[in-house]
Amino acid sequence: MKNKKLVMIPGPTPVVRSIQDQMGRETVSFKDPEFMKDYKDLIVDLKDIFRVKGEAFVVAGTGTMAMEMAIANVTKDGDNVLIVSNGYFGDRYIEICERKGLSVDVLSAEWGDTVTPEEIEEKLKEKDYKAITVTHVDTSTGTVAKVKEIGEVVKKFEDTIYIVDGVCATAGEKEYVDDYNIDILFTGSQKAFGVAPGLAILFAGERALKRREELGTIREYYVDFHKWIPIMNDPSKYFGTPPINLIWALKESVRLIKEEGIEERYQRHIEDASYIQKKLLDMGFDILAKKECRAVTLSNVLYPEGVDDGEFRKVLSEEGVVVAGGLGEYAGKLFRLGHMGNIDKHVIASTLAAIERTLERIK
Ligand code: PMP
């Protein structure tokens, strides 16, 4: 009999049946009154859950598009920006900002560690930075940045817009937009929301919207807040054809989040991560991220001496679980295990058991 494969990479994460069902519905017109209401209700719920008085955008595209959308709406040519990089996805922002003609400074951490709020405060004193970007969880390292404490720091710098990349965090790691002084937070549907890939979700607080106003016409078209705000407030208007089934799928994900409770969801992620990480350590693996900055959404798991990455992941896949390889200099040295979104105790138990069977088989 063929094994079902559990996809335990850090995105796309497992999509539960009730969300799949929304994807499989017959597609209607985007002017369908019920769909327009669903879209509108989704936007209202998202703003409520993530506590933002400004705007929420749900737009077809991936996390990378959301990165561009964030920076495009709050900066203009030549502006100083500070990029805080705790790994591969922090580094991705460097190229995005350089191509946009921004003047880029970077604060980087060793992989497995994070830049501290104190280092950020010192750096922000140096120049008039128009924006700072911080990756909440860098998927390449499994580290979590102190976004709340960094928010307290950025608050002291009036001109600096605080952008948080929540792609591997939002709906798993604790995050509230206005409460944490975050100006822009974004994610993709395929991570802790547990929806198929294809949607970018972005929140813009009031300070970010004011900055957008001040910029006048921006060069970018598809990602311009001003093109989308009328649609988010009134989905009967048209700008780009909405991805109807994905929007329904996200609405179902939000329904599940409301049913669970966002605080309870955050707590579940904490408990699951500590259980999984303890079991992996007991099996002889190590975790790349330092203890004090370990994410709850994924683990980047270092192999014990003598375990070959290719063989391990091939046998693990035969045992029914797919994980991702390491990035950058950690390629071949670790595997990346997602544990975010809508996964239950059965999925966790099956995953850990498959890892144990794999170790048995390859030793
Ligand atoms: N930021 C982070 C932290 C990510 O993990 C990813 C994707 N793994 C991205 C940005 C880019 O998202 P996407 O692949 O959806 O474009």
Boltz pocket constraint, residues with backbone or C-beta under 6 A from the ligand:
constraints:
  - pocket:
      binder: B
      contacts: [[A, 10], [A, 11], [A, 62], [A, 63], [A, 64], [A, 65], [A, 89], [A, 135], [A, 137], [A, 138], [A, 139], [A, 165], [A, 166], [A, 167], [A, 168], [A, 188]]
      max_distance: 6.0
